[in-house]
Amino acid sequence: MIRGTTKSVAMAFDGSAAYTSGEYLLIEAPEIAFELLKKAEQRQRMREAVFQVTGRAYKLGPYRPPASKESAAADPLEDLLRRAEEAGIPTQVEE
């Protein structure tokens, strides 16, 4: 899908999977791939590639597998953080 745009982005997303959720395209890929998308130019290239393939303009976000009910109940803050990230809300974790 993105091989013709930028080799570094194409390599980072090689073997990834994507799922749609409303206006979002949620991508399951290594964290390094999302580090690349923090750069506006790379993010725009990815959106253009997605549009060429799907014909739709999606917002991009990371796919996080749904947490089991047990783990979500065990740590509701982790669940909130996950849902915020999926919605594209900038988050920061301080330790």
C-alpha positions, 0 to 999 in steps of 0.5 A, spaced: 500 500 500 505 505 501 511 502 498 511 507 493 511 513 498 517 512 503 521 506 504 522 507 512 514 508 513 513 502 508 518 497 512 515 500 519 508 498 517 510 491 513 506 485 516 501 490 519 493 490 519 488 495 519 481 495 522 476 501 521 472 504 526 467 509 524 472 515 521 478 511 524 483 507 521 486 503 526 492 500 525 496 494 528 503 495 528 509 495 532 510 502 536 516 504 531 511 505 526 507 510 530 513 514 532 514 515 524 507 518 524 508 523 529 511 527 523 506 531 519 509 529 512 509 522 514 502 522 517 500 525 510 503 520 506 500 515 510 493 518 509 494 519 502 496 512 501 490 509 505 485 514 500 488 511 494 486 504 496 480 505 500 477 512 496 476 514 503 479 519 508 480 516 515 483 519 521 489 514 523 490 511 530 493 505 533 489 498 534 489 496 541 486 489 542 480 489 546 482 488 554 478 482 557 473 484 562 477 482 567 483 486 566 479 492 564 476 491 571 483 490 574 485 497 572 480 502 569 485 507 568 489 503 563 482 502 560 481 509 560 488 511 557 487 505 551 480 508 549 483 515 549 489 513 545 484 509 540 480 516 539 486 520 537 486 524 544 494 525 545 496 522 552 502 522 556 504 517 562 508 520 567 511 515 572 
